[in-house]
Amino acid sequence: MPIAINGSGTITGISVGGIPDGTVDTDVLAANAVTFAKIGTTEQGQLCKAWVNFNGTGTVAIRASYNVSSITDVGVGEYRVNLTTSMSDANYSAVLSMQPTVSNNGSDTFVDNASTASIVSLIHYEDGTRRDSNLVSVAIFR
């Protein structure tokens, strides 16, 4: 039987995930897409668990994010990224990027030892001085 999609979005002529050959509703496939994405396998560990892009000057503000509930301006050049869903522990990898504000060299960013399973603490230095950054990006892998 050839595979066909009718006007109501129903696929016929295939067998998917134990559903017998016949009619498979595309809405059911979409709803179960996560099931078909190898959850619990090695591939899951390669996915970014949280990320954020925010303005770290003046009133700090998130531009875009995933699994980040908020950010906290702790002080000059120091921020906390608060996760919506915590990691299983604090043994994750945080990849950081901050835009220099006074020079294009001597800019260093660190994850502070105050990081926990639910908070990533960041400190930004430029030329040995703590400084805020216009563009802060953080990606977390676990």
Order of alpha helices (4+ residues) and beta strands (2+ residues): beta-beta-beta-alpha-beta-beta-beta-beta-beta-beta-beta-beta-beta
